[in-house]
Amino acid sequence: MGLSKGKILVVSRDPRLADTRKTILEAAGFSVVAAMDDSAVEEACSKDGIKLIMLGYSLSPADKRRVWAKSRLYCDVPVLELHQRGKPELIERNVFAHEALKADDFLDTVHKLLHELNSR
């Protein structure tokens, strides 16, 4: 069921956020692996057939850079980075992204990304 949609690696320092995202994604039929740090990302990427990495906003910028580097090295898949709504540093850099206000919006974004990847 989940593998046809793609396996997603959820990376977060906060286990509660990772569990919530995992629950939402699994309920939608995705296979999900959770990781709390960059070494867990390396392990998951090298053996789990990951199609998409989802970075949580609980990670520090340095942690995010390490996860990006490991993901490129070990599985080279797209990374969906989640942000808290209205973060000052994003507003300063003039970064605007689709805001997922509900679980359905969040899932739609994941479905669209994986659909685009599968059609390449």
Buried (B, 14 or more C-beta within 10 A) or exposed (E): EBEEBBBBBBBBBEEEBBEBBBEBBBEBBBBBBBBBBBEBBBBBBEEBEBBBBBBBBBBEEEBBEBBBEBBEEBBEBEBBBBBEEEEEEBEEEEEEEEEBEEBEEBBBBBBEBBEEEEEE
